[in-house]
Amino acid sequence: MEGNKNHIPAGQELVRMTGITKQFPGVKALEEVRFNLYSGEVLSLLGENGAGKSTLMKILSGVYQRDDGEIILFGEKIREWDANKAKDAGIAIIHQELNMCTHLSVAENIFLGREIVKKGRLDNGRMNEETKQILDKLNIDIDPAVQVGDLAVSKQQMVEIAKALSQNARVLIMDEPTSALTSKEIDELFKIIHQLKADGIGIVYISHRLEELQHIADRVIIMRDGKFIKEMPYDINRMDEIIANMVGHEIKEKFPRVNRKTGKKILEVKNLNAGRLVREINLELYEGEIVGIAGLMGAGRTETTRAIFGIDEKESGQIFIDGKEVKINSPIDAIRAGLVLAPEDRKKDGLCTGLSISDNIALPNLDMLSGGILGTVNRKKEKEIVDQSVSSLRIKLPNAQVAAGSLSGGNQQKVVVAKWLVRNSRVVIFDEPTRGIDVAAKVEIYNLMNQLKQSGIGVMFVSSEMPEVMGMSDRIIVMCDGRITGEFMIEDATQDKILTKATQFEKNK
């Protein structure tokens, strides 16, 4: 890894895939797809959830076998192919869920499976030394001996990149690499991507955050419904064309905000404290209002919603709903008071993905659906509330008995909300409602928020995406270091004003 001995001249074709077809039981995942990648470029592979992007990359990296089609890698036609052969050939994939052994050191992770041995024992000194050389080349300041589990997610991701380069990767596939990173960490990642590009490595970049592409992308390939749609040089001025090709039609409004006169005050939080990141929080929410909570990662936004909802213990403070103080010491208390939370990780905390949509909607409402001595569930009533929820929120599904995990991200989010609206909830809080979902599904979520707003429900949402906060909020609350540092009506808000308040740290702590 010293010097430029692994430098690959830019512009060489590294990968060519043609006619790639893949069938799963009952589903044609890929149909006659073509794809190519050159050295020294960042290719953004774009498409909605279910477009076939991950399936195509799993075929390239040997995880799946193609049913038909041809792969030419570094000028040679590929026949028998698996993950080990792909890795040996120089293809590395960094998944959204990082694949690290957190109990091992950085060096042990990088040399896992090809450990350096001296006299029958691990040569940790040499592995640490070679790891440091790789990290130094990438300008990554990490101790090779530190345990990976002690590192931030961004640093773990950089260790994954270093591991790929230590194995002489020539093609690097990055799947949603910035989903858990702060703005500063994203900037660090982009610097590394530019360095890898300068070394002639071909990078496939998969992300739903289209605003990131202007910083790194050279070219885009767009897929839809398992098919190749278009290949084009990246141009920020053609973003509407890119989105239209992704979804199959033009999206006229990315942020379809609706106007509604706000009603009376629904929610008031006074002097709320809960740990270091929830300090003297005072906020209000009105009927038919959407309030966005902005701030950098670590500002205390999620922690504030958790404390309000009763997940985390409060040290002090009061919560009022419709002018009456309510004691919320647990999520059950919050739900009974008419306040509900759609959590950031909907699959882990918001849904039972293995259960049906019907079961997911019914589960938190069993007290309303059961009666009599035996407490049996009234199936007729259950079907009524499920049908009503599916209809009113326009949830797209074949039937209510399919597993919730089989739905798109946007429809999963609708199911999370549906189960609470059965109880006529007054306040709905979303934490990162559009994280990890595609551009068309985002619009579905925005329409859902508008629907709640128009019915007089108060909506509060946390988002790390500035365009989303400014596009959907009636009012914006800004947090920094566990405190509310600013508040703006949307007509007065600018990105500069929000960022100034989001970095207003206390000087003397």
SVG drawing of the C-alpha trace seen along z (x, -y; Angstrom):
<svg xmlns="http://www.w3.org/2000/svg" viewBox="-69 -36 78 59">
<polyline fill="none" stroke="black" stroke-width="0.4" points="0.0,0.0 3.1,-2.3 3.3,-5.0 1.2,-4.5 2.0,-0.9 -1.7,-0.1 -2.7,-3.1 -5.0,-2.2 -5.1,-4.5 -8.5,-6.3 -10.9,-5.5 -10.3,-1.7 -13.5,0.4 -13.5,2.5 -16.9,4.1 -19.3,4.8 -22.6,6.6 -25.1,7.3 -28.4,9.1 -28.4,9.9 -31.6,11.7 -32.5,13.0 -35.7,14.8 -36.8,15.5 -39.9,17.5 -42.8,15.5 -40.7,12.4 -38.5,11.4 -36.0,9.3 -33.8,8.4 -34.6,8.5 -32.0,7.9 -30.1,5.4 -26.9,3.8 -24.2,2.1 -20.7,0.8 -18.0,-0.8 -14.8,-2.5 -11.6,-3.1 -11.4,-6.4 -15.1,-7.2 -17.9,-7.4 -21.0,-5.8 -24.3,-6.4 -26.7,-3.5 -30.1,-5.0 -33.7,-3.6 -36.6,-3.3 -36.7,-0.5 -37.3,2.7 -35.7,1.4 -33.1,4.2 -30.0,2.2 -29.0,4.5 -29.7,7.7 -27.5,6.5 -24.7,5.7 -25.1,9.0 -24.6,10.7 -21.5,8.7 -20.1,9.5 -20.9,13.2 -23.6,13.4 -26.3,14.3 -25.9,16.3 -27.3,14.8 -29.9,16.9 -28.7,15.4 -26.4,12.7 -22.7,12.0 -20.2,10.5 -16.8,9.2 -14.5,8.2 -11.2,6.5 -11.4,7.7 -12.1,11.3 -15.4,13.2 -16.7,14.6 -18.1,18.1 -18.2,19.7 -18.6,17.0 -19.1,16.8 -18.3,14.3 -14.8,15.6 -13.9,15.4 -15.3,11.9 -13.3,10.8 -10.1,12.4 -10.7,10.6 -10.8,7.2 -14.5,6.5 -15.5,5.3 -19.0,4.3 -19.6,2.2 -23.2,2.8 -25.4,0.4 -25.3,2.7 -21.5,2.9 -20.1,6.4 -17.5,6.0 -16.4,8.2 -16.8,5.6 -14.9,7.5 -11.7,7.6 -9.2,4.9 -9.0,2.8 -6.0,4.7 -7.6,8.1 -10.7,7.1 -8.6,6.0 -6.6,9.2 -9.5,11.5 -9.1,14.8 -5.6,14.0 -3.8,13.4 -0.1,12.9 1.5,15.7 5.1,16.0 6.4,19.1 2.8,20.5 1.5,17.3 -0.3,14.2 2.1,11.5 0.1,8.6 3.0,6.2 3.3,6.6 -0.5,6.6 -0.8,3.4 2.1,1.9 0.6,2.8 -2.8,1.6 -1.3,-1.8 0.3,-2.1 -3.1,-1.6 -4.9,-4.0 -2.2,-6.6 -2.5,-6.4 -6.2,-7.3 -5.4,-10.0 -7.5,-8.1 -6.4,-8.6 -7.4,-5.4 -5.3,-3.3 -4.9,0.2 -5.0,1.8 -8.3,0.3 -11.4,2.5 -13.8,1.9 -16.8,1.8 -15.4,-1.3 -15.4,-3.2 -18.1,-5.5 -20.1,-4.1 -18.2,-6.5 -14.9,-5.1 -16.0,-1.5 -17.0,-2.3 -13.6,-3.7 -12.1,-0.5 -14.2,1.4 -12.8,-0.7 -9.3,-0.1 -10.0,3.6 -11.1,3.6 -8.0,1.7 -5.7,4.1 -7.2,6.8 -6.3,4.8 -10.0,4.0 -10.4,2.4 -14.1,2.1 -15.8,0.7 -19.6,0.9 -21.0,-1.4 -24.6,-0.8 -26.2,-3.8 -22.9,-4.7 -24.0,-8.0 -27.3,-6.9 -25.9,-7.0 -23.2,-9.7 -23.1,-13.4 -22.4,-16.2 -18.8,-16.3 -18.4,-12.6 -20.0,-12.7 -17.4,-15.3 -14.6,-13.0 -16.1,-10.1 -16.3,-12.2 -12.6,-13.1 -11.7,-9.4 -13.9,-8.7 -12.1,-11.4 -8.8,-9.9 -9.9,-6.4 -11.1,-7.8 -7.8,-9.5 -6.1,-6.1 -8.2,-4.7 -10.6,-2.6 -14.1,-2.3 -16.8,-3.2 -20.5,-2.2 -22.4,-4.5 -26.0,-3.6 -27.9,-6.3 -31.4,-7.7 -29.9,-11.1 -29.8,-12.6 -28.4,-15.9 -25.1,-14.1 -24.4,-13.3 -23.3,-16.8 -20.2,-16.3 -19.0,-13.0 -20.9,-11.5 -19.5,-11.4 -22.2,-9.3 -25.6,-7.7 -27.3,-4.5 -31.0,-4.4 -33.0,-1.3 -36.8,-0.7 -38.8,2.4 -35.7,4.7 -34.8,3.1 -32.1,0.7 -33.8,-2.6 -31.0,-5.2 -27.3,-6.0 -26.2,-9.6 -23.4,-11.9 -24.3,-13.4 -25.6,-16.9 -27.3,-18.7 -29.4,-20.7 -31.0,-17.5 -32.1,-16.3 -35.8,-16.5 -35.1,-14.2 -33.2,-11.8 -36.1,-11.6 -38.7,-11.2 -36.7,-8.3 -36.5,-6.7 -40.2,-6.8 -41.5,-6.5 -43.3,-9.9 -42.5,-13.5 -42.9,-14.5 -44.2,-18.0 -43.7,-18.8 -41.0,-17.2 -42.5,-18.8 -46.3,-19.1 -47.1,-21.4 -50.7,-22.3 -52.0,-25.4 -54.4,-25.1 -55.3,-27.5 -53.9,-26.2 -56.4,-25.6 -56.0,-25.5 -52.9,-24.4 -52.8,-20.6 -49.4,-19.9 -47.2,-22.0 -43.9,-20.8 -42.5,-22.8 -39.0,-22.7 -38.4,-19.1 -35.1,-17.5 -33.9,-14.0 -30.2,-13.4 -27.5,-15.4 -29.3,-15.8 -32.7,-17.0 -32.2,-20.2 -34.9,-22.7 -37.1,-21.9 -40.1,-24.2 -42.2,-23.7 -45.8,-24.0 -47.8,-22.3 -51.1,-23.4 -54.0,-21.6 -53.3,-21.3 -49.6,-22.3 -46.5,-20.5 -43.4,-21.4 -39.9,-20.3 -37.1,-19.7 -33.8,-20.5 -30.2,-20.1 -27.0,-18.2 -26.6,-14.6 -26.2,-14.5 -28.2,-17.6 -30.8,-15.8 -33.7,-15.7 -34.4,-11.9 -33.8,-12.0 -36.4,-14.7 -39.0,-12.8 -38.2,-9.7 -38.6,-11.6 -41.9,-13.2 -43.2,-9.7 -42.1,-8.1 -39.4,-5.8 -36.7,-7.6 -37.1,-8.6 -37.7,-12.3 -35.8,-14.1 -38.3,-17.0 -40.8,-18.9 -44.5,-18.9 -46.5,-17.9 -50.0,-19.2 -52.4,-17.9 -55.4,-20.0 -54.6,-22.2 -54.6,-19.4 -51.4,-18.1 -50.7,-14.4 -48.3,-12.2 -46.3,-10.3 -44.0,-7.7 -44.2,-5.1 -45.3,-4.8 -48.6,-3.3 -49.3,-6.6 -48.5,-8.6 -50.7,-6.5 -53.6,-6.7 -53.2,-10.5 -53.4,-10.6 -49.7,-11.2 -47.9,-8.6 -44.4,-8.2 -43.3,-6.7 -39.7,-5.7 -36.6,-6.2 -36.0,-2.5 -39.5,-1.5 -38.5,2.2 -36.9,2.6 -39.1,0.5 -42.3,-0.3 -43.3,3.0 -43.4,6.7 -42.2,7.3 -42.9,11.1 -46.6,10.5 -49.3,9.4 -50.4,5.8 -53.7,6.8 -51.9,8.1 -49.6,5.0 -52.6,2.7 -54.6,4.8 -51.8,5.6 -51.6,2.2 -55.4,2.0 -56.4,5.3 -58.1,3.6 -60.5,2.1 -61.0,5.3 -61.5,7.8 -64.3,8.1 -66.4,10.5 -65.2,13.0 -62.7,14.7 -61.3,11.5 -61.4,13.0 -60.7,10.7 -63.7,9.5 -62.5,10.4 -65.3,8.5 -64.3,5.3 -60.7,6.0 -61.4,6.3 -63.4,3.0 -60.6,1.0 -57.9,2.6 -60.0,1.9 -60.7,-1.6 -57.0,-2.3 -55.8,-0.8 -58.4,-2.9 -57.9,-6.2 -54.1,-6.2 -54.1,-4.7 -51.8,-1.9 -50.8,0.1 -50.9,3.8 -52.2,7.0 -54.2,7.9 -54.0,7.2 -52.6,10.7 -49.3,10.2 -46.2,9.7 -45.5,6.0 -41.9,6.6 -42.8,7.2 -44.1,3.7 -42.2,0.7 -40.6,-1.7 -43.3,-4.3 -46.1,-1.8 -44.4,-0.4 -44.4,-3.9 -48.1,-4.2 -48.8,-1.0 -46.8,-2.3 -49.1,-5.4 -52.3,-3.5 -52.1,-1.4 -52.1,-4.6 -54.8,-6.5 -57.2,-3.8 -57.1,-5.4 -58.0,-8.9 -54.5,-10.2 -54.1,-14.0 -50.3,-14.3 -48.2,-12.2 -44.4,-12.5 -42.2,-11.2 -38.4,-10.5 -36.6,-10.6 -39.8,-9.6 -38.1,-9.2 -34.7,-7.7 -33.8,-4.9 -36.8,-5.3 -36.8,-6.4 -37.9,-9.7 -41.5,-8.6 -42.1,-6.9 -40.9,-10.2 -43.7,-12.0 -46.1,-9.4 -45.0,-10.2 -45.3,-13.9 -48.8,-13.4 -49.6,-11.3 -48.3,-14.2 -50.5,-16.6 -53.4,-14.3 -52.9,-14.2 -52.5,-18.0 -55.7,-18.6 -57.7,-16.4 -56.6,-18.7 -53.8,-16.4 -50.6,-18.1 -47.5,-16.7 -44.0,-17.0 -41.0,-15.5 -37.3,-15.1 -35.2,-15.2 -31.6,-15.4 -32.5,-16.5 -32.6,-20.3 -34.7,-20.5 -37.2,-18.2 -37.5,-20.4 -37.8,-23.6 -40.1,-22.0 -42.7,-20.5 -42.7,-22.5 -45.0,-25.3 -42.6,-26.1 -39.1,-25.0 -37.5,-24.3 -33.7,-24.1 -31.7,-22.2 -28.0,-22.1 -26.3,-20.2 -29.6,-19.2 -31.2,-22.7 -33.6,-24.6 -31.5,-27.3 -33.9,-28.8 -37.4,-28.8 -38.6,-30.1 -41.9,-30.4 -41.3,-28.9 -41.6,-32.3 -38.7,-33.6 -36.5,-30.5 -33.4,-30.2 -30.8,-27.5 -28.1,-29.9 -30.3,-30.9 -31.0,-27.3 -27.4,-26.2 -26.3,-29.2 -28.7,-28.1 -27.8,-24.4 -24.1,-25.2 -24.9,-27.5 -22.9,-25.5 -22.6,-26.8 -19.3,-28.5 -19.0,-27.6 -20.3,-24.2"/>
</svg>
